[in-house]
Amino acid sequence: MRKTLFAATLVILPLLAACGSDTESAPALTEADLSKSLQEKGLKDPAFADCAAKVYLAEGISQEGLQTMISDEFDTRMADPETLGLSPDDKTKAEAATSKIVGECLGASQ
């Protein structure tokens, strides 16, 4: 159980602690983009990052929400703890994705 919680923290915190701007002009993010960002933010297992990226996209988070999740804007300041910089819909989807990531990706990467 402790290992699962730690892994979930590694996945969600780097993503949801960030908030971005200028997302309207950014190109659409792909699974590869998300995986690369996860790895750059500290998730060292490429298979786990690939799996997590796939789940985040499958959950239907908007492109704006995905851009927010990978942004570096809040690396130096705190994001709103209530919304984590995401719309209410995207926040709900990101939380659901994180639960799925723990179940689907954690075992696959070990």
N, C-alpha and C positions, 0 to 999 in steps of 0.2 A: 504494500500500500504506500509506503513511504517513497519507494522508487517511482511509482506512478505519479504521485503528487509532484515530485521533483521534476520529472520529465514534462508534465503538463505546464509547470511554471516556466521551464525553459522555452517552451513553444509559445505560450501566450504573452508573457511579459514583454519580450522584445518587440512584438508586434503591436500590442495594445497600449503600450506606454508611449507610443509615438503618435504624433498628429501632424498632418501636412496641410499645405495650401497649394494653390496653382495646379490643382488636379484636373481642371477642365481641359487644359492644353496638353496634358501628358498622354502618351500613347497607351493603348490598352495593355494591361499586364497579363502575362501568360503564366502558366504553371512554372516554367523555367525561371522567369523573372522572380516569382515569389520564392522559389526554392533557393535561388542565389541570394536573395535578400536575407532569408532566414539563416543561411550559412554565414553570411557576412556579419550578422548580428549575434553570432555565437553558437548557433546550432551546428555542431561539427560533423554530425553523421549525415552524409548526403542522402542516403536512402530514407532516413526519417524526415529530412527536410523536403524531399520530393513527395513523400506520402502526405505530409502536412499541407503542402501547397495544393496538392490535388483535392484534398478535403475542403480547404478554404474556398477554392473555386467552385467545387460542386455544391457547396452550401448556398451559393447565389449572392455572395456579398457584392455590392455594387463596385464598379470600377473606382468611383470616388472613395469608397470605403477601403478598398485594397490599396489605393495610393496613400491614403492616410496611414494605414497599418505599416507600410514600409518606409514612410518618410522619416527623416532625421531631425525634423523641426523641434521636437520635444526632447531631444537627447540632453539638452542643457536646462530645461525647465519642465515642471510637472504638468502633465495633461489633466484635464478635468476628470477626477476619479469616478464621477457618475456616468459619463458618456465615453470616456477614454478617447475623445475626439471623433467618435463615430456617430452616425445618425442612430436613433433608437432601433430602427429595423436592422441596420448593419451590426450594431452591438449585439442584438439578440442572435443573429446568424453567426457572428464570430464566437460567441459563447457556446452555441450548439456545435459549431465546428471543432472547438477545443475539446469538448466531451468526446466527439467522434474520433478525434486524433488520438486521444489517450487509448481508446478501445481498438482502433484499427491500425494505428501506426506504431505504437509503443512495442507491441509484441513482435511486429515484423522487423523492427530494427535491431533486435537483440540476437 
